[in-house]
């Protein structure tokens, strides 16, 4: 039997553990709670514009924008803080918090493969202050090269080569086109791989129907496991919530609407508080689970979505980005690429499990219609990735 691996290639920071040293008491929990709020709002902004699959690394985006937040002032800072759900937090404490988080990702479970990097990319017309350059490099592990956007081919090559170097060639084409008038870009890249725990047994995987909508049905490989899982049910939204733990302390939360419920109705009511409540209400139960293999790969230019969250000033001329000259640049764009692969592995062999025997057959939960998923850090509750699977056969 084969071990099903959960492989994640995403543009952004991924944080697996939390260290509270030198951080004010409660700030980690506060930041985690605000992160979930931001994740829910950003997901709604993106999902409301498409019926297709969605894949967003929301904590990645909040992380890199928090680095930019450290360079802003005045109304620009206030608006950016509000958009990130960070209003009331001291911006001066954020770099130390993210440094602790980033450092922790380099420790822990040796089975976890994680490569990550962040870049702030101003035009060569803007001089970045030494203090901000040091802050991004030391606190956020970042890279700040000035880019000659007037030479589009050179600029694209520079950014893509950086992404390839940082991810071991896992991200090949991070950007494909740039405007010669670009003033400032933010870029984050990461490669991440872990595995489900408990493991699915690939020998039990078989093709099953997935109901994309009332008129479309596709056949997809369904993984199978009979075991004790954490499950919750929300009677108000009429959704089942299944937790699939990973071996590195993260977990996937699968939100499956009832058969007669439109997933759009669920998404419109999905708030940060609702997500936190689902996690609190999870209870262990015997269950047979069928879960589809799928591969998502999504790239977004996040500017329009951020402006939907009222983050607008930083994109306008006159943005108060004080660390890049008296007349600092406006943010031109934020690029994010996320890819998520849930599959059976041919590289390792499972030594047992996958089809636990119960005296009475437990209920079966088959994820065979559109669902929302969240990848979150179990200890902190921080949402690392959020998305929707409308059709597992499409990327």
C-alpha positions in Angstrom: 0.0 0.0 0.0 1.2 3.5 -0.7 1.3 6.5 1.6 -0.9 9.4 0.3 1.1 12.5 0.5 -0.3 16.0 0.9 2.0 18.2 -1.1 1.7 21.9 -1.1 3.4 24.4 -3.4 2.3 27.8 -2.6 3.5 31.4 -2.9 3.8 32.7 0.6 4.9 32.1 4.2 3.9 29.0 5.9 4.3 28.8 9.6 4.1 25.5 11.5 4.8 26.4 15.1 4.7 29.4 17.4 7.3 30.8 19.7 6.1 33.5 22.2 9.5 34.5 23.5 9.9 38.3 23.6 6.3 38.7 22.4 3.7 40.4 24.7 1.3 37.9 26.4 -1.7 37.1 24.3 -0.4 38.7 21.1 0.1 35.3 19.4 -3.5 34.3 20.1 -4.7 37.7 19.2 -2.8 37.6 15.9 -4.1 34.1 15.1 -7.7 35.2 15.7 -7.3 38.2 13.4 -5.6 36.1 10.8 -8.7 33.8 10.6 -10.9 36.9 10.2 -8.7 38.2 7.3 -8.6 34.7 5.7 -12.4 34.5 5.7 -12.9 38.0 4.3 -10.2 37.5 1.6 -11.7 34.2 0.6 -15.1 35.7 0.2 -13.7 38.5 -2.0 -12.1 35.9 -4.3 -14.7 33.2 -4.2 -17.6 35.6 -5.0 -16.0 36.3 -8.4 -15.7 32.8 -9.7 -17.4 29.4 -9.7 -14.0 27.6 -10.3 -11.6 26.1 -7.9 -10.0 28.5 -5.5 -6.7 28.2 -3.7 -5.3 31.1 -1.5 -2.4 31.2 0.9 -4.0 33.8 3.1 -1.4 33.9 5.9 1.3 34.3 3.3 -0.4 37.5 2.1 -1.0 38.9 5.6 2.7 38.2 6.4 4.2 40.0 3.4 1.8 42.9 3.8 2.8 43.1 7.4 6.3 43.6 6.3 5.1 46.5 4.1 3.0 47.8 6.9 6.3 48.5 8.8 7.3 50.9 6.1 4.1 52.9 6.0 2.7 55.8 8.1 -0.4 57.9 8.5 -3.7 57.0 6.9 -2.0 54.5 4.6 -0.8 52.5 7.6 -4.2 52.8 9.4 -6.1 51.6 6.3 -3.7 48.7 5.7 -3.9 47.7 9.3 -7.7 47.7 9.1 -7.7 45.7 5.9 -5.4 43.1 7.5 -7.6 43.0 10.6 -4.6 44.2 12.6 -6.2 47.4 14.0 -5.1 48.0 17.6 -2.0 45.9 17.4 1.3 47.7 17.7 3.0 47.6 14.2 6.4 47.7 16.0 5.8 44.2 17.6 4.8 42.5 14.3 8.3 42.1 12.9 9.5 40.3 16.1 6.4 38.1 16.0 7.0 37.1 12.4 10.6 36.5 13.0 9.8 34.0 15.8 7.3 32.3 13.5 9.7 32.1 10.6 12.5 30.7 12.7 10.3 28.0 14.0 9.5 26.7 10.5 13.1 25.8 10.2 12.9 23.4 13.2 10.6 20.6 14.3 9.5 17.6 12.3 12.2 16.4 10.0 9.6 14.8 7.7 8.4 18.2 6.7 10.0 19.7 3.6 9.7 23.5 3.6 11.4 26.1 1.5 10.2 29.7 1.8 11.2 33.2 0.9 9.8 36.7 0.5 10.9 39.7 -1.6 10.1 43.4 -1.7 10.8 44.5 -5.2 11.0 48.3 -5.7 11.9 49.9 -9.0 15.5 51.1 -9.3 14.1 54.6 -9.1 13.5 54.2 -5.4 16.2 54.0 -2.7 15.2 51.7 0.2 16.3 52.9 3.6 19.0 50.8 5.3 16.7 50.3 8.4 13.8 48.9 6.4 16.2 46.7 4.3 17.6 45.3 7.5 14.2 44.8 9.0 12.9 42.8 6.0 16.1 40.7 5.9 16.4 39.9 9.6 12.8 39.8 10.8 11.0 38.5 7.7 13.9 36.6 6.0 13.3 38.8 3.0 15.2 39.9 -0.1 15.1 43.5 -1.4 16.7 44.0 -4.9 16.0 47.0 -7.0 14.5 45.9 -10.3 14.8 47.7 -13.7 11.3 47.3 -14.8 11.9 49.3 -18.0 13.6 46.1 -19.2 10.7 43.7 -19.0 12.6 40.6 -20.0 15.4 41.2 -17.5 12.9 42.0 -14.7 10.9 38.8 -15.4 14.0 36.7 -15.6 15.3 38.2 -12.3 12.1 37.5 -10.4 11.5 34.0 -11.8 15.1 33.0 -11.2 14.8 34.1 -7.6 11.6 32.1 -7.2 13.2 29.0 -8.8 16.3 29.3 -6.5 14.2 29.6 -3.4 11.9 26.7 -4.1 14.3 24.2 -5.7 12.8 24.9 -9.1 9.3 24.0 -7.9 8.1 27.4 -9.1 9.2 28.0 -12.7 7.0 30.8 -13.9 6.2 33.1 -11.0 5.5 36.1 -13.3 5.0 36.2 -17.0 4.5 39.9 -17.7 5.3 43.1 -16.0 4.4 46.8 -16.7 7.4 49.0 -17.5 5.9 51.6 -15.1 5.9 49.3 -12.1 7.0 51.0 -8.9 6.8 48.3 -6.3 5.9 44.6 -6.2 5.6 42.1 -3.3 6.5 38.5 -4.0 6.5 35.4 -1.8 7.4 31.8 -2.7 7.3 28.6 -0.7 7.3 24.8 -1.2 5.8 22.6 1.4 5.2 18.8 1.7 3.8 16.7 4.5 1.5 13.7 4.9 -1.9 12.9 6.4 -2.0 11.3 9.8 -3.8 8.9 10.0 -2.8 7.7 6.6 -5.1 6.8 3.8 -4.5 3.4 2.1 -3.8 3.8 -1.6 -4.8 0.2 -2.3 -8.4 1.1 -1.3 -8.5 4.1 -3.6 -11.1 3.7 -6.4 -12.9 5.9 -8.9 -16.2 7.4 -7.7 -18.6 10.0 -8.8 -18.1 13.7 -7.9 -21.2 15.9 -8.4 -19.9 19.2 -9.7 -23.4 20.6 -10.0 -26.9 19.4 -10.9 -25.9 18.9 -14.5 -22.2 17.7 -14.4 -20.7 14.6 -12.9 -17.0 13.6 -13.1 -15.2 10.5 -12.0 -12.4 11.0 -9.5 -10.0 8.7 -7.5 -11.5 8.5 -4.0 -9.1 7.7 -1.1 -10.6 5.7 1.7 -10.0 5.3 5.5 -12.0 3.8 8.3 -10.9 5.3 11.6 -11.8 7.7 14.4 -12.0 11.3 13.0 -12.9 14.6 14.4 -16.2 15.8 13.1 -18.7 18.6 13.6 -22.0 19.7 12.2 -23.4 23.2 11.8 -27.2 23.0 11.8 -27.6 26.7 10.9 -25.5 26.6 7.7 -26.2 22.8 7.2 -22.6 21.8 6.7 -20.5 19.0 8.0 -17.0 19.8 9.1 -14.3 17.1 9.0 -10.7 17.5 10.3 -7.9 15.6 8.6 -4.7 16.0 10.6 -1.3 16.2 9.1 1.9 14.7 10.5 3.5 18.1 11.2 1.0 19.7 13.5 -1.2 21.2 10.8 -4.6 19.9 9.7 -7.1 20.2 6.8 -10.6 21.3 7.7 -13.1 20.1 5.1 -16.4 22.0 5.0 -19.1 20.0 3.1 -22.5 21.5 2.6 -25.6 19.2 2.7 -26.7 17.9 -0.6 -29.5 20.5 -0.9 -27.4 23.5 0.2 -25.6 25.8 -2.3 -22.0 26.2 -1.4 -22.3 29.9 -2.3 -24.8 30.4 0.6 -22.2 28.8 3.0 -19.4 31.0 1.7 -21.4 34.2 2.2 -21.9 33.4 5.8 -18.4 32.0 6.6 -16.7 34.3 9.0 -13.6 34.1 11.2 -15.7 33.5 14.2 -17.7 30.7 12.4 -14.4 29.0 11.5 -13.1 29.2 15.1 -16.4 27.8 16.3 -16.2 24.8 14.0 -12.8 24.0 15.3 -13.9 24.2 18.9 -16.9 21.9 18.2 -15.0 19.1 16.6 -15.6 15.7 18.4 -14.0 12.3 17.7 -16.2 9.7 16.1 -15.9 6.5 14.2 -16.2 7.2 10.5 -15.5 5.9 7.0 -14.1 8.7 4.9 -13.8 8.9 1.2 -11.8 11.9 0.0 -10.9 12.8 -3.6 -7.4 13.2 -4.9 -6.9 16.5 -6.6 -4.4 19.1 -7.8 -5.0 22.8 -7.6 -2.6 25.4 -9.0 -3.8 29.0 -8.9 -2.1 32.3 -9.5 -3.6 35.6 -8.5 -2.8 39.3 -8.8 -4.2 40.3 -5.4 -4.5 44.1 -5.9 -8.2 44.1 -6.9 -9.1 41.7 -4.1 -7.3 43.8 -1.5 -9.0 46.9 -2.7 -12.3 45.1 -2.2 -11.2 44.9 1.4 -10.7 48.7 1.3 -6.9 48.5 1.1 -6.6 51.3 -1.5 -4.3 54.0 -0.4 -1.1 51.9 -0.7 -1.9 51.4 -4.4 -2.3 55.2 -5.1 0.2 57.9 -5.9 1.2 59.6 -2.7 1.1 56.4 -0.6 2.9 57.0 2.6 5.7 54.4 2.3 8.3 56.5 4.1 11.2 53.9 3.9 11.6 54.5 0.1 12.3 58.2 -0.2 10.4 61.4 0.4 8.1 60.5 -2.6 7.9 56.8 -2.0 6.4 54.4 -4.6 2.9 53.2 -4.7 2.4 49.5 -4.5 1.8 48.3 -8.0 0.8 44.6 -7.4 1.0 41.7 -5.1 1.6 38.3 -6.8 0.6 35.0 -5.3 0.8 31.5 -6.7 -0.6 28.5 -4.7 -0.6 24.9 -5.7 -2.1 22.1 -3.6 -1.7 18.4 -4.4 -3.6 15.7 -2.5 -2.6 12.4 -4.0 -1.3 8.8 -3.3 2.5 8.5 -3.3 4.5 6.0 -5.2 7.6 6.9 -3.2 6.9 5.3 0.2 5.1 2.2 1.4 2.7 2.2 4.3 3.4 -0.5 6.9 -0.2 -0.9 8.1 -3.6 0.7 8.7 -6.0 2.3 6.3 -8.9 0.0 6.8 -9.6 -0.3 10.5 -12.1 -2.9 11.5 -15.0 -2.0 13.7 -17.6 -4.5 15.2 -20.3 -2.4 13.5 -19.7 -0.5 10.3 -19.5 3.2 11.1 -21.2 5.9 9.0 -19.6 6.8 5.8 -18.8 10.4 4.8 -18.0 10.8 1.1 -16.7 14.1 -0.1 -18.3 13.9 -3.5 -19.6 17.5 -4.1 -18.0 21.0 -4.0 -16.4 21.8 -0.6 -14.4 24.4 1.1 -11.0 23.5 2.7 -8.7 25.2 5.2 -5.2 24.2 6.1 -4.5 25.5 9.6 -1.9 25.2 12.4 -3.6 23.2 15.2 -1.8 24.8 18.1 -2.4 28.4 17.1 -5.4 28.2 14.9 -3.7 30.3 12.2 -5.1 29.6 8.7 -2.3 28.9 6.2 -4.4 28.1 3.2 -8.0 28.3 2.2 -9.8 27.3 -0.9 -12.7 25.6 -2.7 -12.8 22.4 -4.7 -15.6 22.7 -7.3 -14.2 20.1 -9.7 -11.3 17.9 -8.6 -10.5 17.0 -12.2 -9.5 20.6 -13.0 -6.6 22.7 -11.6 
